[in-house]
Amino acid sequence: MTAGPAEEGDEQLSLPGIARAKARQATPPKVRKPTVLAEVDPIARVLVDLPLAHLDRPFDYGVPEQMAATAVAGARVKVRFAGQDVDGFVLERAATSTHAGRIQPLRRVVSSEPVLAPAIAALVADVAARYAGTRSDVLRLAVPSRHATTEKVASTPGPAITVRADHGPWAAYPGGAGLLDALGAGGNPRVVWAAGPGEDWAALLAEAVVAAASSGRGVLVCLPDRRDVDRLDGALRSRLGTDQHVVLTADAGPAHRYAAFLAVSRGAVRVVIGTRAAAFAPVHDLGLVAIWDDGDDLYAEPRAPYPHAREVLLLRAQREGAAALLGAHGRSVEAEYLLRSGWAAEVALPREELRRRVAVSVAGASDREQERDPAAGAARLPHGVFDVIRDGLVTGPVLVQTPRAGYATRLSCDSCRTPAACPVCHGPLGIAAAHTPPTCRWCGTVAASWRCPECGGRGLRAPVLGDRRTAEELGRAFPSVPVRSSAGDRVLAEIARRPTIVVATPGAEPWVAGGYAAVVLLDTWLLLARSDLRAEEEALRRWTNAAALVGPGPGLFPGPIPGRVIAVGDPARPVLQALVRWDAAGFAQREIVERQEAHLPPASRVATVSGPAGAVEHALAGVGLPEGAEVLGPVLIDEGERFVVRVPRMSGAALSTALQTMQAQRSARKEAHLRVEVDPIEIG
């Protein structure tokens, strides 16, 4: 029997979904029970993870009774904000709130682990203020992502450090023993240390770490890259054992990095070394912050608000009353400014000791060399360089530094010197290896039939040669000697001290125990050709770091002779003369004077503001810049335009505050974000 229309309708009304809907309509709405807050400190001040500049402040939330024991200061929490659940950190607990409206409760405690220590929370605020950024951006740099499994594993504290510092490695430095004594006694000296040539800087830095750690305080050391971290790691293991320090680097896996972070945060380990990622490590009772080769651009964070690890460490030393040690073979302008202002004292080798350790010359600079080789000033490899290499190979390895990796990185017409460009995209042509055709370095087009658009010539020359071509030429000149390259993804960490030619790019020079028998610096003009404020300073730093790897050679009479370093370049350039005199400090002093006259850092505070055309000028016009501010620009860039704002150094904090206010106003109006960099390392 089939059902009629009326019966079918009755069946439809009895479907389960409709029945439940009717039941919901008939049921009165549930009355939400009021949240019972904790009896003690029921208010949590939470720094909410929001990228909006106008919301960069703590917000008050209620602490439910069931979260009273877990919502501790530094814990990760979830809160309700603008109708969404967002992450945040508890900055502190309080008894009352100044908020007049209804206070929402915390949604949940993600983890009761206090990962944001009060000292680091204060540092985060300092860094955000210094670089005109937001605390949420700085927090991403300071606190690593949570790894729940690792968090469940307890951190075992190592035994107390009872080792005492060995003054021996520092004996040649006036004031070196006093530095170690002050650190061991719990003092807070501030020192700029000029490490001498042929020095095992990792061993000396390890003794400074031991001295500070033996006083029961924490130590934090930042180094440019993983190779430097590994060297100091080995030196500390030999002095302190394997469980007294941790390594924090960005390239470590999430579990390993978080485990090391927790060991420091929980106080199980008080000595931390690492790359710029370690600058925010929550070291307990911090007694010493140190940085090696602070002029290296790897210390500049590429993410907003673009802080420099050196400045982060100096802020920590100032805030936490810790000692500070800036070490390098060269001298950054910022380190010299610390000496000039009296904030730090210098520890360096006497001039007599420097002359005993190293002798630097420029190829073709003497009259005798000019008579012997009139073309020495124009040759890439003059006779003097071959003489130095030949003499050095008698006793050990020889280092040859060349600025570019690859084979022939630039090509030009052999007749008229016009740069060779790709016929498709107009990118630069280069040669990747011997017997290969010229290829575009941008789009990969093979230009085997290239013809010069200016003169019609087909011949090509290579004005810029890389490490592979240099190694090939030296291999032909010294066929019985092994030649090794260290560049790009083929970096050698260390080599044995035997006759070998090592061709390396700046920063990729391998370490050798006892030092190189000789060091050759090629194509010095190429490092100086950069159109950048720091071109000469950076060139001198790279040359000095390579030259410092030289070791003393055996003399005809008792005692060693200075290690031989030869540079190929224009001997009249002041920066090369500074290298010959081994006077990076004097060069930095002259740079400071020039920058004072030009109103450039560190004598002045400079910020660049970039964004869409028209937006930057409008934003700067609407913000109250400090008195004496100069606005330069605009300069057209790919993103639109860029302005440069500079003020006297004493107005630096006011400039950062003004730029923070500008960003907050634009954020509140939902206007396009502008890129703000305070004291950028490059002002091109």
Disulfide bonds with the S-S distance in Angstrom:
none
